Amino acid sequence: MKPKIIIVLLSCCFFCRFSAFAQRDTIPLNVNWKFAIDLKGEGLAKNWFEKDLPNAKMVNLPHTWNVDDATQNHYGWGWYSYTLKVPASWKNKNVLLRFGAINHTSSIYVNGKKIAENIGDGFNQISVNLSGKLSFGADNKIIVAVNNAYSEKKVPFSNSFDWPNDGGLIRKVALIVSGKPAAQYIHVVPKLGLADSSGHLKIKLGFHQPSKDIQYSIQVTEDNQNTHNMVFTKTVKPKWDGTEAFAEVDIPKVNAWHFDFPNLYKVQVKIMLGKKAVDQVTTSIGFRELKTQGGQLFLNGEAVKLMGAEWTAGSNPDYGFAETDEEIIRHCKLLKDVNTIFTRMHFQQDELFYDFCDRNGILVQQEIPLWGPETPANKDISTIAMKQLERMVDNFYNHTCIFSWAVGNELRGRDADVKEMIYHLMKRSRERDPDRMTAYVSNTLTSSFSNHPNFVPDAASQGDYLMMNEYGGSWWQIPIAKIGNYLDSIHMSYPDKTFIISEFGLCEPNFKGGDERRIHDLIYHMAVFENKPYVQGAIYFDLTDYRTHYPGTSESSRFKRRIHGVYDMYGKPKPSMKVLRELSSPVEVLIDNNPNGIKKGAVPLTIFGSIGLPQHTVKGYKLYLSKESKDYKNGKTYMLPPIKPGEKISLKVDKGFEGRAVITVVRPTGYIVSQQELH
């Protein structure tokens, strides 16, 4: 379990910048790592953590061996090593080593001594404090041993999950150097005053060793907005609650966060000892209110319905889980290209994903990867799941996009032992973060209804809302005409719960029919959901075809996949992509092509605010008339007025082009919501 990290840091010029050390430096450590595969599992017995790795090659991070032809089916040990030259000037600094994720079990060594161990958590960010473990003014050898073998001591349990099993240092690594006392974390709780658009912040910093002498120098600045005004600045004495020191800030007027106007604020806190700043932490937050009431969802006081798709990371066989920043952002943009304002993640992602969702308007239900009916509710799994949940909440606490923490997917939600485990996870989620909702994603809600004798509620009912995976006509072996009846029965059984479809879609190769059937399936299911007023949201599964280790495909290599997406594994769109985009649009554009309606080249349009999924008031949208779809921004522009769900507006546009033209409707964030040809 012990790969090698050898952190080698750079030249004298690199260290020169630390002579004028500020408060905190984050140093990326992603190039020139040594890597050795351990096919025989002999590294631990032969003490590889004490020596140079045998037959090692140089790699850059992120890295996984499961996309290399020679090792694509290796599930076992891999070792990483990096050499870090630590300057003598760091002797009195706080030094933290941060791994974006190590999949899935690992031991970390510094100079031959084990300093940390991670059991069964392959997707969370892990931080290791190196204070007292380094040799200053010298080279330090850091070794990481990684094991991705299927195990009964990990979450997800054994091979219960349906995504790739890529091992390695699958995300970026960084070194964080600061003065002392250093903040372990910053957690900011924003509150939006709906009546007057005011904002309130509770800013909490955690410390290993509390120092009652510190002060906070706080600045709050508009982040991604048209202006970058400083809205608050003050030095305050924090109050203490154990090892956590907090301060509260009031801002008279803020711009709320909304998926069409994802306004953020940068919160910067300098930790002061007298007049000296010893550490500095910065994060970005948004002010929003998302709540359930009477079976409905409300965002900032407006009743809304949500729609989106889910992306399964690791889908591209060229990268696997070792996705570059560019690859992550590319898939995030694909989500927005199909009108995603709402998604869920089966497992924890790179920080960059959530930052994109914060800044581009995607609400996220974030889950721990407790997946599958094979998963036991024993002490090992419960302990690992609880630790994963706590780490996940702590790591992603400040991301405005995350509105809920979910504690599992498709477990045995009717069994008493599993329900008890889910209960304790939800309880801990609410204790760790009382300002967000919590949920469990069920595939057993249809097993029993309230009109059955001895009805016992499903585990999903313990959440703040119901999440149900719906696969009528495929995994559910029922006539598709019965889907609506099943939904009605669930609503009857839990009438006060906000009801959301957490998955639907067509999975090939298990079910045949190609993209033609996918389109038919998509249209039919959306029609059912939109005719059920109590359905408050839906998530299409999946954005792309994705790699998996799971049975059901003919491939035995890194190309083994589920054909589930409206894009292929490389992000190439299928015809179903545009269908999903149009069905997920918050506006409906009707073009009157009747020659009697066209006068002097003007074409009448009727635009409705959607009363299906999604459903919300649209503001700041633009309509473009162009000759081609790709150059729509060069066409004529029409500003649309605000449109509420069910409202309609009439608009006449100049036909302008001989034979054909393209009508494109665009969000304030620049993403297309609808694009149609005008003939």
URRAVEN-V296279 format. One record per backbone hydrogen bond with DSSP energy under -1.0 kcal/mol. CO is the residue of the C=O (numbers start at 1). NH is the residue of the N-H. Records with the same first field share a line. If there is no record, write none. Layout:
CO->NH, NH
This chain:
1->107
6->83
11->15
12->16
15->18
16->19
18->21
23->179
25->177
27->175
30->61
33->59
34->81
35->57
36->79
38->41
42->46
43->48
44->47
47->50
48->51
57->35
59->33
65->68
68->71
71->74
76->148
77->38
78->146
79->36
80->144
81->34
82->7, 142
84->140
86->137
87->90
88->91
90->93
94->178
95->130
96->176
97->128
98->174
99->126
101->171
103->168
104->121
105->147
106->118
107->145
108->115, 116
109->143
110->113
113->110
116->108
118->106
120->155
126->99
128->97
130->133
138->86
140->84
141->111
142->82
143->109
144->80
145->107
146->78
147->105
151->158
157->160
168->103, 170
169->63
172->100
173->29
174->98
175->27
176->96
177->25
178->94
185->206
187->204
189->202
191->200
193->197
197->254
198->193
199->251
200->191
201->249
202->189
203->247
204->187
205->245
206->184
211->214
215->272
216->236
217->270
218->234
219->268
220->231, 232
221->266
229->222
232->220
234->218
236->216
239->246
241->244
243->207
244->241
245->205
246->239
247->203
249->201
251->199
261->258, 263
264->223
265->285
266->221
267->283
268->219
269->281
270->217
271->278
272->215
273->276
276->273
278->179
279->271
281->269
283->267
285->265
287->257
289->300
291->298
293->296
296->293
297->304
298->291
299->302
302->299
305->615
306->538
307->341
308->540
310->543
316->319, 320
319->322
321->323
324->328
325->329
326->330
327->331
328->332
329->333
330->334
331->335
332->336
333->337
335->338, 340
336->339
341->363
343->365
345->367
350->353
351->355
352->356
353->357
354->358
355->359
356->360
357->361, 362
363->343
364->403, 404
365->345
366->406
368->370
369->371
370->409
372->375
378->382
379->383
380->384
381->385
382->386
383->387
384->388
385->389
386->390
387->391
388->392
389->393
390->394
391->395
392->396
396->399
399->402
401->364
403->437
404->366
405->439
406->368
408->441
409->372
411->413
412->415
413->459
415->419
416->420
417->421
418->422
419->423
420->424
421->425
422->426
423->427
424->428
425->429
426->430
427->431
428->432
429->433
433->436
437->405
438->464
439->407
441->410
442->469
444->447
449->452
452->455
458->461
459->462
460->463
466->500
467->442
468->502
471->474, 476
476->473, 478
479->482
480->483
482->486
483->487
484->488
485->489
486->490
487->491
488->492
489->493
490->494
494->497
498->466
499->536
500->468
501->539
503->470
504->541
507->511
508->563
513->517
514->518
515->519
516->520
517->521
518->522
519->523
520->524
521->525
522->526
523->527
524->528
525->529
526->530
529->532
532->535
536->306
537->501
538->308
540->310
543->566, 567
546->562
557->560
560->548
562->546, 564
563->508
566->574
567->545
568->571
572->568
574->577
575->579
576->580
577->581
578->582
579->583
580->584
582->585
586->610
588->608
590->606
591->593
594->597
599->602
601->655
603->653
604->592
605->651
606->590
607->649
608->588
609->646
615->305
618->643
621->640
622->666
623->638
624->664
625->636
626->662
631->634
632->635
636->625
638->623
643->618
644->647
647->609
649->607
651->605
653->603
655->657
658->660
661->678
662->626
663->676
664->624
665->673, 674
666->622
667->670
671->667
674->665
676->663
678->661
